[in-house]
Amino acid sequence: MLPFAVPSTIFSTTQMAWERRGYVAAAAALLALAVSGCGGSETAAEELPRLPKAQLIKKGEAICDRGNEVINAKFDRWGQLNSEAGRVASPKELEEFTAKVVLPVRKVELHRLRALGIPHPGAQAFRHILAAMEEGIEKGERDHSSMQSVGEAYAFAKAFDMSIRFGLKSCWVE
């Protein structure tokens, strides 16, 4: 009980204001779910703006070039350290180092490529490349030896082939 008298209209107005806020919050949450496409099969990249294929290739090549530079620099440094120590890495050490270096770079590349949006023309092919990149990352995480395999056993063989055909020639080449 309050130590002073309060008109009942204050409580009803305040209560109505809180109820309206609750309705607004519930409506906003439902709108967010509808906009996000909750449960849909569409990828997040499909919601991004479309851009000309040539522009996507130019930006994608820059992303892949940066990734390859990072990978090559880390391998050069590791090789230099091993050489200075007079040691040769075992196949298992090389396998583990390859996964440790390449997988994080490929994840960043995938994220950045996806953020570019969808090309026009070439939307379907680009979606397939992104899916193949995800598969390659998953395969590399499951089996580190696939990161050094050749041919179809290479973790990124499918993504590599699709990227070349699409025009992203520097992607997936170390």
N, CA, C and O of each residue as an XYZ file, in Angstrom:
696
protein
N       0.845     -1.178      0.000
C       0.000      0.000      0.000
C       0.884      1.232      0.000
O       1.877      1.295      0.724
N       0.520      2.203     -0.808
C       1.288      3.426     -0.915
C       0.943      4.361      0.233
O      -0.208      4.405      0.668
N       1.936      5.121      0.738
C       1.685      6.009      1.869
C       0.934      7.273      1.469
O       0.647      8.115      2.320
N       0.620      7.413      0.208
C      -0.124      8.596     -0.236
C      -1.188      8.148     -1.227
O      -1.135      7.038     -1.757
N      -2.124      9.002     -1.460
C      -3.228      8.655     -2.351
C      -2.817      8.892     -3.793
O      -2.264      9.939     -4.129
N      -3.092      7.904     -4.648
C      -2.764      8.009     -6.061
C      -4.047      7.784     -6.844
O      -4.755      6.802     -6.622
N      -4.338      8.684     -7.746
C      -5.557      8.469     -8.531
C      -5.462      7.165     -9.323
O      -4.391      6.817     -9.821
N      -6.541      6.471     -9.435
C      -6.550      5.185    -10.132
C      -6.274      5.331    -11.616
O      -5.885      4.357    -12.259
N      -6.460      6.513    -12.180
C      -6.213      6.705    -13.606
C      -4.738      6.594    -13.942
O      -4.398      6.240    -15.071
N      -3.843      6.887    -12.991
C      -2.411      6.762    -13.248
C      -2.047      5.305    -13.465
O      -1.310      4.988    -14.399
N      -2.545      4.415    -12.626
C      -2.243      3.003    -12.782
C      -2.794      2.456    -14.081
O      -2.114      1.696    -14.771
N      -4.002      2.826    -14.421
C      -4.576      2.283    -15.644
C      -3.843      2.806    -16.874
O      -3.668      2.064    -17.841
N      -3.407      4.076    -16.860
C      -2.662      4.632    -17.985
C      -1.301      3.956    -18.088
O      -0.869      3.590    -19.181
N      -0.627      3.791    -16.959
C       0.682      3.144    -16.950
C       0.559      1.696    -17.381
O       1.366      1.197    -18.166
N      -0.448      1.033    -16.867
C      -0.657     -0.362    -17.240
C      -0.937     -0.486    -18.732
O      -0.421     -1.396    -19.381
N      -1.742      0.407    -19.283
C      -2.043      0.364    -20.709
C      -0.777      0.622    -21.529
O      -0.568      0.004    -22.572
N       0.062      1.540    -21.047
C       1.302      1.829    -21.767
C       2.190      0.592    -21.793
O       2.777      0.286    -22.831
N       2.303     -0.122    -20.687
C       3.129     -1.335    -20.649
C       2.533     -2.424    -21.532
O       3.266     -3.157    -22.196
N       1.212     -2.530    -21.543
C       0.580     -3.523    -22.402
C       0.848     -3.214    -23.869
O       1.133     -4.118    -24.655
N       0.756     -1.924    -24.243
C       1.043     -1.545    -25.631
C       2.481     -1.880    -25.985
O       2.751     -2.369    -27.081
N       3.413     -1.621    -25.062
C       4.816     -1.960    -25.311
C       4.975     -3.455    -25.531
O       5.748     -3.891    -26.384
N       4.244     -4.227    -24.761
C       4.299     -5.681    -24.921
C       3.790     -6.116    -26.277
O       4.374     -6.989    -26.921
N       2.687     -5.498    -26.715
C       2.151     -5.823    -28.039
C       3.111     -5.405    -29.141
O       3.302     -6.128    -30.119
N       3.718     -4.228    -28.975
C       4.670     -3.750    -29.980
C       5.883     -4.681    -30.031
O       6.362     -5.014    -31.114
N       6.377     -5.100    -28.870
C       7.530     -6.010    -28.833
C       7.179     -7.351    -29.474
O       7.988     -7.917    -30.210
N       5.984     -7.859    -29.200
C       5.575     -9.133    -29.789
C       5.440     -9.003    -31.303
O       5.845     -9.897    -32.046
N       4.871     -7.890    -31.755
C       4.730     -7.674    -33.199
C       6.094     -7.562    -33.862
O       6.304     -8.102    -34.948
N       7.029     -6.863    -33.210
C       8.380     -6.726    -33.764
C       9.064     -8.088    -33.855
O       9.751     -8.371    -34.837
N       8.884     -8.926    -32.846
C       9.501    -10.256    -32.865
C       8.911    -11.103    -33.993
O       9.648    -11.812    -34.678
N       7.609    -11.040    -34.193
C       6.985    -11.786    -35.288
C       7.450    -11.269    -36.641
O       7.693    -12.053    -37.558
N       7.574     -9.961    -36.767
C       8.057     -9.381    -38.009
C       9.490     -9.830    -38.283
O       9.833    -10.164    -39.417
N      10.324     -9.837    -37.246
C      11.718    -10.273    -37.420
C      11.778    -11.725    -37.880
O      12.590    -12.068    -38.739
N      10.938    -12.571    -37.325
C      10.905    -13.974    -37.750
C      10.452    -14.095    -39.201
O      11.009    -14.881    -39.967
N       9.458    -13.328    -39.570
C       8.958    -13.387    -40.951
C      10.006    -12.895    -41.930
O      10.195    -13.492    -42.990
N      10.689    -11.816    -41.587
C      11.706    -11.254    -42.476
C      12.905    -12.183    -42.588
O      13.497    -12.305    -43.661
N      13.267    -12.838    -41.493
C      14.442    -13.705    -41.520
C      14.191    -14.988    -42.296
O      15.140    -15.705    -42.613
N      12.951    -15.290    -42.605
C      12.664    -16.506    -43.363
C      12.895    -17.738    -42.517
O      13.397    -18.747    -43.011
N      12.540    -17.667    -41.272
C      12.767    -18.752    -40.336
C      12.300    -20.078    -40.916
O      11.131    -20.228    -41.272
N      13.199    -21.028    -41.009
C      12.864    -22.357    -41.482
C      12.933    -22.502    -42.977
O      12.721    -23.599    -43.493
N      13.224    -21.433    -43.697
C      13.278    -21.515    -45.146
C      14.539    -22.195    -45.620
O      15.494    -22.354    -44.859
N      14.546    -22.600    -46.884
C      15.707    -23.283    -47.435
C      16.642    -22.327    -48.165
O      17.688    -22.750    -48.659
N      16.289    -21.058    -48.243
C      17.102    -20.095    -48.955
C      18.344    -19.764    -48.133
O      18.293    -19.762    -46.903
N      19.440    -19.489    -48.799
C      20.661    -19.129    -48.093
C      20.664    -17.655    -47.790
O      19.950    -16.887    -48.435
N      21.447    -17.249    -46.828
C      21.552    -15.836    -46.464
C      22.079    -15.018    -47.628
O      21.729    -13.846    -47.767
N      22.908    -15.611    -48.460
C      23.470    -14.878    -49.594
C      22.387    -14.455    -50.570
O      22.551    -13.458    -51.273
N      21.280    -15.193    -50.629
C      20.218    -14.856    -51.564
C      19.505    -13.571    -51.163
O      18.849    -12.941    -51.992
N      19.628    -13.180    -49.900
C      18.987    -11.974    -49.430
C      19.854    -10.748    -49.695
O      19.399     -9.619    -49.510
N      21.077    -10.952    -50.120
C      21.980     -9.849    -50.372
C      21.740     -9.280    -51.763
O      21.133     -9.929    -52.615
N      22.220     -8.069    -51.983
C      21.992     -7.453    -53.297
C      22.699     -8.211    -54.415
O      23.706     -8.886    -54.202
N      22.140     -8.077    -55.600
C      22.756     -8.667    -56.791
C      23.759     -7.678    -57.355
O      23.573     -6.465    -57.255
N      24.816     -8.201    -57.943
C      25.784     -7.344    -58.599
C      26.264     -8.016    -59.866
O      26.160     -9.236    -59.997
N      26.786     -7.244    -60.800
C      27.257     -7.844    -62.052
C      28.326     -8.894    -61.786
O      29.163     -8.732    -60.897
N      28.290     -9.973    -62.564
C      29.232    -11.073    -62.380
C      30.675    -10.592    -62.477
O      31.522    -11.026    -61.695
N      30.968     -9.707    -63.419
C      32.338     -9.212    -63.572
C      32.812     -8.494    -62.309
O      33.973     -8.617    -61.920
N      31.917     -7.747    -61.672
C      32.273     -7.042    -60.438
C      32.509     -8.038    -59.305
O      33.442     -7.875    -58.519
N      31.664     -9.070    -59.221
C      31.852    -10.094    -58.193
C      33.174    -10.827    -58.403
O      33.893    -11.096    -57.440
N      33.496    -11.146    -59.638
C      34.755    -11.847    -59.919
C      35.940    -10.980    -59.515
O      36.889    -11.476    -58.907
N      35.900     -9.699    -59.843
C      37.003     -8.803    -59.485
C      37.184     -8.744    -57.968
O      38.304     -8.858    -57.469
N      36.096     -8.567    -57.245
C      36.170     -8.506    -55.778
C      36.527     -9.866    -55.187
O      37.280     -9.951    -54.217
N      35.981    -10.931    -55.777
C      36.279    -12.286    -55.303
C      37.738    -12.653    -55.500
O      38.345    -13.281    -54.634
N      38.303    -12.265    -56.633
C      39.726    -12.516    -56.884
C      40.590    -11.817    -55.838
O      41.574    -12.383    -55.363
N      40.227    -10.598    -55.484
C      40.988     -9.860    -54.462
C      40.912    -10.579    -53.112
O      41.911    -10.664    -52.397
N      39.741    -11.091    -52.767
C      39.574    -11.840    -51.522
C      40.457    -13.084    -51.530
O      41.160    -13.356    -50.557
N      40.420    -13.830    -52.615
C      41.202    -15.063    -52.717
C      42.702    -14.778    -52.768
O      43.495    -15.515    -52.182
N      43.091    -13.716    -53.464
C      44.514    -13.342    -53.502
C      45.032    -13.041    -52.102
O      46.123    -13.478    -51.734
N      44.251    -12.293    -51.317
C      44.659    -11.982    -49.936
C      44.787    -13.261    -49.120
O      45.748    -13.427    -48.369
N      43.821    -14.164    -49.267
C      43.874    -15.427    -48.530
C      45.104    -16.243    -48.887
O      45.774    -16.793    -48.013
N      45.395    -16.317    -50.183
C      46.583    -17.061    -50.628
C      47.866    -16.424    -50.115
O      48.814    -17.129    -49.770
N      47.903    -15.095    -50.063
C      49.083    -14.411    -49.523
C      49.294    -14.765    -48.048
O      50.423    -14.999    -47.617
N      48.206    -14.803    -47.282
C      48.302    -15.159    -45.860
C      48.812    -16.588    -45.710
O      49.715    -16.848    -44.915
N      48.238    -17.508    -46.469
C      48.652    -18.916    -46.397
C      50.120    -19.054    -46.775
O      50.884    -19.701    -46.058
N      50.521    -18.460    -47.881
C      51.909    -18.575    -48.334
C      52.884    -17.962    -47.336
O      53.960    -18.514    -47.104
N      52.521    -16.831    -46.745
C      53.399    -16.193    -45.760
C      53.581    -17.086    -44.540
O      54.694    -17.212    -44.027
N      52.513    -17.700    -44.074
C      52.611    -18.571    -42.897
C      53.444    -19.815    -43.200
O      54.231    -20.257    -42.362
N      53.273    -20.381    -44.396
C      54.074    -21.549    -44.764
C      55.543    -21.161    -44.954
O      56.436    -21.907    -44.552
N      55.794    -20.013    -45.556
C      57.179    -19.557    -45.715
C      57.856    -19.393    -44.366
O      58.996    -19.820    -44.177
N      57.148    -18.771    -43.425
C      57.716    -18.549    -42.082
C      57.953    -19.879    -41.368
O      58.990    -20.068    -40.733
N      57.003    -20.790    -41.471
C      57.138    -22.097    -40.824
C      58.310    -22.867    -41.426
O      59.101    -23.472    -40.701
N      58.418    -22.841    -42.738
C      59.540    -23.508    -43.403
C      60.874    -22.904    -42.995
O      61.852    -23.621    -42.783
N      60.908    -21.577    -42.884
C      62.135    -20.898    -42.469
C      62.523    -21.293    -41.044
O      63.693    -21.558    -40.768
N      61.556    -21.333    -40.154
C      61.836    -21.726    -38.769
C      62.340    -23.162    -38.696
O      63.287    -23.448    -37.963
N      61.718    -24.065    -39.448
C      62.175    -25.455    -39.473
C      63.582    -25.551    -40.046
O      64.412    -26.307    -39.543
N      63.848    -24.788    -41.094
C      65.165    -24.806    -41.725
C      66.239    -24.286    -40.766
O      67.318    -24.867    -40.647
N      65.923    -23.190    -40.091
C      66.883    -22.627    -39.130
C      67.163    -23.594    -37.987
O      68.268    -23.620    -37.445
N      66.167    -24.384    -37.626
C      66.334    -25.366    -36.551
C      66.964    -26.657    -37.066
O      67.258    -27.563    -36.286
N      67.169    -26.740    -38.378
C      67.766    -27.936    -38.960
C      66.866    -29.150    -38.887
O      67.341    -30.276    -38.740
N      65.577    -28.923    -38.990
C      64.662    -30.065    -38.893
C      63.737    -30.111    -40.091
O      63.467    -29.103    -40.744
N      63.266    -31.301    -40.353
C      62.297    -31.527    -41.413
C      61.005    -31.973    -40.743
O      61.004    -32.888    -39.920
N      59.908    -31.321    -41.101
C      58.622    -31.668    -40.499
C      58.190    -33.055    -40.961
O      58.419    -33.441    -42.107
N      57.572    -33.787    -40.063
C      57.032    -35.100    -40.416
C      55.759    -34.896    -41.247
O      55.168    -33.816    -41.224
N      55.348    -35.919    -41.968
C      54.095    -35.802    -42.726
C      52.904    -35.428    -41.832
O      52.039    -34.656    -42.245
N      52.859    -35.965    -40.628
C      51.767    -35.655    -39.697
C      51.825    -34.186    -39.270
O      50.792    -33.522    -39.181
N      53.035    -33.680    -39.006
C      53.179    -32.266    -38.636
C      52.755    -31.353    -39.785
O      52.095    -30.337    -39.566
N      53.128    -31.712    -40.989
C      52.749    -30.929    -42.163
C      51.229    -30.956    -42.353
O      50.621    -29.936    -42.676
N      50.636    -32.104    -42.155
C      49.184    -32.265    -42.266
C      48.461    -31.369    -41.259
O      47.514    -30.663    -41.607
N      48.918    -31.409    -40.012
C      48.294    -30.607    -38.952
C      48.510    -29.106    -39.188
O      47.597    -28.304    -38.992
N      49.726    -28.736    -39.611
C      50.007    -27.323    -39.867
C      49.159    -26.817    -41.035
O      48.645    -25.699    -40.997
N      49.020    -27.636    -42.058
C      48.214    -27.255    -43.218
C      46.778    -26.963    -42.788
O      46.210    -25.941    -43.173
N      46.200    -27.842    -42.006
C      44.825    -27.642    -41.532
C      44.733    -26.402    -40.647
O      43.784    -25.625    -40.754
N      45.710    -26.225    -39.784
C      45.720    -25.094    -38.851
C      45.788    -23.757    -39.596
O      45.199    -22.771    -39.153
N      46.486    -23.723    -40.700
C      46.658    -22.486    -41.457
C      45.550    -22.298    -42.504
O      44.954    -21.225    -42.589
N      45.282    -23.317    -43.281
C      44.399    -23.169    -44.440
C      42.923    -23.056    -44.049
O      42.216    -22.204    -44.586
N      42.453    -23.880    -43.144
C      41.025    -23.882    -42.833
C      40.510    -22.526    -42.333
O      39.472    -22.069    -42.813
N      41.185    -21.874    -41.398
C      40.679    -20.553    -40.977
C      40.661    -19.530    -42.112
O      39.745    -18.711    -42.194
N      41.654    -19.572    -42.976
C      41.690    -18.640    -44.106
C      40.531    -18.925    -45.052
O      39.873    -17.996    -45.521
N      40.277    -20.185    -45.334
C      39.182    -20.538    -46.237
C      37.824    -20.156    -45.649
O      36.915    -19.766    -46.382
N      37.687    -20.268    -44.329
C      36.438    -19.853    -43.685
C      36.217    -18.351    -43.855
O      35.101    -17.913    -44.135
N      37.267    -17.573    -43.689
C      37.165    -16.121    -43.874
C      36.830    -15.803    -45.326
O      35.981    -14.956    -45.601
N      37.496    -16.481    -46.248
C      37.196    -16.261    -47.670
C      35.728    -16.570    -47.979
O      35.059    -15.803    -48.672
N      35.240    -17.683    -47.468
C      33.850    -18.063    -47.696
C      32.918    -16.977    -47.171
O      31.979    -16.572    -47.856
N      33.179    -16.514    -45.970
C      32.356    -15.461    -45.376
C      32.381    -14.194    -46.236
O      31.340    -13.591    -46.493
N      33.565    -13.803    -46.674
C      33.688    -12.586    -47.480
C      33.074    -12.738    -48.868
O      32.449    -11.806    -49.375
N      33.244    -13.887    -49.475
C      32.626    -14.123    -50.781
C      31.107    -14.105    -50.663
O      30.416    -13.533    -51.507
N      30.603    -14.725    -49.626
C      29.155    -14.751    -49.414
C      28.619    -13.327    -49.197
O      27.521    -12.999    -49.647
N      29.389    -12.499    -48.516
C      28.962    -11.128    -48.232
C      28.911    -10.250    -49.480
O      28.278     -9.195    -49.463
N      29.563    -10.667    -50.554
C      29.536     -9.877    -51.783
C      28.145     -9.807    -52.390
O      27.817     -8.842    -53.080
N      27.340    -10.801    -52.144
C      26.017    -10.854    -52.744
C      25.982    -11.909    -53.841
O      26.870    -12.753    -53.954
N      24.945    -11.832    -54.629
C      24.721    -12.818    -55.686
C      24.973    -12.163    -57.041
O      24.452    -11.082    -57.315
N      25.767    -12.810    -57.888
C      26.050    -12.214    -59.201
C      24.889    -12.395    -60.176
O      24.076    -13.313    -60.067
N      24.858    -11.491    -61.109
C      23.904    -11.632    -62.208
C      24.647    -11.342    -63.492
O      25.143    -10.228    -63.656
N      24.749    -12.260    -64.388
C      24.276    -13.648    -64.329
C      25.208    -14.514    -63.478
O      26.251    -14.051    -63.016
N      24.827    -15.746    -63.282
C      25.672    -16.711    -62.585
C      25.259    -17.007    -61.163
O      26.035    -17.585    -60.403
N      24.047    -16.622    -60.786
C      23.602    -16.806    -59.397
C      23.657    -18.268    -58.963
O      24.191    -18.578    -57.897
N      23.118    -19.153    -59.768
C      23.075    -20.572    -59.385
C      24.474    -21.168    -59.286
O      24.765    -21.912    -58.350
N      25.329    -20.852    -60.231
C      26.705    -21.368    -60.198
C      27.437    -20.869    -58.956
O      28.185    -21.618    -58.327
N      27.220    -19.606    -58.606
C      27.887    -19.047    -57.430
C      27.397    -19.721    -56.153
O      28.190    -19.993    -55.251
N      26.104    -19.988    -56.071
C      25.566    -20.706    -54.907
C      26.212    -22.092    -54.782
O      26.520    -22.547    -53.681
N      26.408    -22.746    -55.916
C      27.042    -24.074    -55.901
C      28.502    -23.981    -55.453
O      28.993    -24.863    -54.748
N      29.188    -22.926    -55.857
C      30.579    -22.724    -55.417
C      30.617    -22.544    -53.906
O      31.441    -23.161    -53.231
N      29.736    -21.705    -53.367
C      29.700    -21.485    -51.917
C      29.422    -22.790    -51.170
O      30.033    -23.063    -50.137
N      28.501    -23.588    -51.695
C      28.189    -24.881    -51.058
C      29.389    -25.819    -51.132
O      29.684    -26.525    -50.168
N      30.081    -25.830    -52.268
C      31.267    -26.684    -52.410
C      32.389    -26.221    -51.479
O      33.150    -27.040    -50.964
N      32.486    -24.926    -51.267
C      33.487    -24.404    -50.338
C      33.185    -24.876    -48.915
O      34.087    -25.281    -48.182
N      31.913    -24.819    -48.536
C      31.516    -25.319    -47.213
C      31.844    -26.800    -47.073
O      32.358    -27.234    -46.042
N      31.547    -27.565    -48.107
C      31.854    -29.002    -48.089
C      33.355    -29.237    -47.950
O      33.780    -30.128    -47.214
N      34.156    -28.445    -48.651
C      35.604    -28.575    -48.562
C      36.124    -28.281    -47.165
O      37.006    -28.976    -46.662
N      35.575    -27.256    -46.548
C      35.976    -26.921    -45.172
C      35.610    -28.063    -44.236
O      36.418    -28.478    -43.405
N      34.386    -28.569    -44.373
C      33.955    -29.686    -43.521
C      34.820    -30.922    -43.737
O      35.186    -31.597    -42.775
N      35.149    -31.222    -44.991
C      35.991    -32.382    -45.288
C      37.385    -32.189    -44.694
O      37.953    -33.119    -44.121
N      37.931    -30.989    -44.830
C      39.248    -30.703    -44.265
C      39.274    -30.805    -42.748
O      40.265    -31.240    -42.161
N      38.170    -30.400    -42.115
C      38.092    -30.510    -40.653
C      38.001    -31.968    -40.208
O      38.580    -32.349    -39.191
N      37.275    -32.776    -40.971
C      37.134    -34.205    -40.633
C      38.407    -34.987    -40.912
O      38.790    -35.871    -40.147
N      39.060    -34.645    -42.028
C      40.213    -35.416    -42.481
C      41.308    -34.455    -42.938
O      41.312    -34.001    -44.082
N      42.225    -34.154    -42.041
C      43.288    -33.195    -42.360
C      44.148    -33.624    -43.545
O      44.710    -32.783    -44.247
N      44.250    -34.934    -43.766
C      45.078    -35.396    -44.882
C      44.479    -34.978    -46.228
O      45.197    -34.888    -47.224
N      43.169    -34.723    -46.262
C      42.529    -34.301    -47.511
C      42.979    -32.910    -47.941
O      42.772    -32.512    -49.087
N      43.587    -32.180    -47.029
C      44.070    -30.838    -47.347
C      45.310    -30.895    -48.235
O      45.662    -29.906    -48.878
N      45.975    -32.056    -48.271
C      47.190    -32.211    -49.073
C      47.016    -33.239    -50.189
O      47.950    -33.522    -50.940
N      45.827    -33.784    -50.284
C      45.574    -34.793    -51.316
C      45.560    -34.154    -52.695
O      45.487    -32.933    -52.831
N      45.630    -34.991    -53.703
C      45.551    -34.515    -55.083
C      44.291    -35.080    -55.732
O      43.731    -36.074    -55.269
N      43.860    -34.440    -56.797
C      42.694    -34.914    -57.522
C      41.425    -34.783    -56.703
O      41.281    -33.860    -55.901
N      40.511    -35.711    -56.911
C      39.208    -35.670    -56.249
C      39.298    -35.824    -54.727
O      38.375    -35.431    -54.015
N      40.389    -36.385    -54.228
C      40.540    -36.562    -52.781
C      40.869    -35.248    -52.064
O      40.730    -35.155    -50.845
N      41.308    -34.228    -52.826
C      41.619    -32.919    -52.241
C      40.337    -32.314    -51.672
O      39.307    -32.317    -52.346
N      40.380    -31.804    -50.463
C      39.196    -31.284    -49.783
C      38.441    -30.251    -50.620
O      37.211    -30.210    -50.602
N      39.174    -29.427    -51.343
C      38.542    -28.345    -52.103
C      38.510    -28.605    -53.605
O      38.384    -27.660    -54.384
N      38.620    -29.855    -54.028
C      38.647    -30.171    -55.461
C      37.398    -29.676    -56.176
O      37.496    -29.059    -57.238
N      36.239    -29.936    -55.613
C      34.986    -29.535    -56.244
C      34.883    -28.007    -56.304
O      34.526    -27.451    -57.343
N      35.191    -27.333    -55.201
C      35.136    -25.866    -55.165
C      36.145    -25.265    -56.137
O      35.860    -24.278    -56.815
N      37.319    -25.868    -56.196
C      38.359    -25.393    -57.098
C      37.890    -25.467    -58.550
O      37.982    -24.484    -59.284
N      37.390    -26.622    -58.961
C      36.939    -26.803    -60.340
C      35.810    -25.834    -60.689
O      35.825    -25.216    -61.753
N      34.842    -25.706    -59.802
C      33.718    -24.800    -60.054
C      34.171    -23.342    -60.127
O      33.701    -22.575    -60.967
N      35.088    -22.975    -59.237
C      35.597    -21.596    -59.215
C      36.311    -21.251    -60.512
O      36.129    -20.159    -61.051
N      37.115    -22.167    -61.012
C      37.839    -21.944    -62.266
C      36.845    -21.739    -63.413
O      36.980    -20.803    -64.201
N      35.859    -22.613    -63.495
C      34.853    -22.483    -64.569
C      34.060    -21.180    -64.457
O      33.660    -20.601    -65.467
N      33.838    -20.726    -63.236
C      33.063    -19.511    -62.997
C      33.866    -18.250    -63.331
O      33.310    -17.225    -63.724
N      35.207    -18.358    -63.162
C      36.062    -17.209    -63.423
C      36.859    -16.746    -62.227
O      37.647    -15.806    -62.332
N      36.667    -17.392    -61.090
C      37.449    -17.076    -59.893
C      38.724    -17.921    -59.928
O      38.838    -18.930    -59.231
N      39.661    -17.496    -60.739
C      40.840    -18.308    -61.025
C      41.855    -18.365    -59.886
O      42.607    -19.335    -59.792
N      41.896    -17.364    -59.029
C      42.899    -17.396    -57.960
C      42.366    -18.033    -56.681
O      43.111    -18.202    -55.715
N      41.085    -18.387    -56.667
C      40.526    -19.029    -55.469
C      40.978    -20.489    -55.419
O      40.975    -21.201    -56.423
N      41.362    -20.902    -54.223
C      41.718    -22.277    -53.927
C      43.041    -22.714    -54.518
O      43.319    -23.912    -54.576
N      43.859    -21.783    -54.958
C      45.185    -22.127    -55.456
C      46.183    -21.547    -54.470
O      46.198    -20.341    -54.224
N      47.010    -22.406    -53.911
C      48.016    -21.918    -52.954
C      49.337    -21.740    -53.677
O      50.326    -21.337    -53.065
